[in-house]
Amino acid sequence: MDSSSLLDTLRELERRLFRPEVRSDPTQLEALLHPSFVEVGASGRTYLREEVLAEFRNNPPGDVVWAQEFYVEAVDDCVALLRYRSAHIGSSGALSRFVSRTSLWQRMGSGWQIRFHQGTPTDQFANHAT
């Protein structure tokens, strides 16, 4: 897979993880999360796959997320590192909670799954289409 196609694929999968209808549907979410999935949140707290599944099943997030500046690096044929920046969009349209994000995606027999994710708070940035 060339880097442009890989970027398009992983950017779409990552954005799918933002959608409340995906986060609240255990079948869709389980298909995207690798069995060994771990997240280090912007708070510094570590979340395991089962914790994420339980949390979203009981309290699906309703925040709208803006993401931009996606960059992908293929580690090998079945592993890729995706980096981007995100912010939450408030009801007024203002951006808040600015975060630099890194995700490690692994291609499995069923398709790409996110294996690791980390969010690190960052300075405010201007949103633009990318």
Secondary structure as GFF3:
##gff-version 3
##sequence-region A 1 130
A	DSSP	alpha_helix	3	16	.	.	.	ID=ss1
A	DSSP	alpha_helix	20	23	.	.	.	ID=ss2
A	DSSP	alpha_helix	26	32	.	.	.	ID=ss3
A	DSSP	beta_strand	33	40	.	.	.	ID=ss4
A	DSSP	beta_strand	46	48	.	.	.	ID=ss5
A	DSSP	alpha_helix	49	58	.	.	.	ID=ss6
A	DSSP	beta_strand	64	76	.	.	.	ID=ss7
A	DSSP	beta_strand	79	89	.	.	.	ID=ss8
A	DSSP	beta_strand	95	108	.	.	.	ID=ss9
A	DSSP	beta_strand	111	121	.	.	.	ID=ss10
###
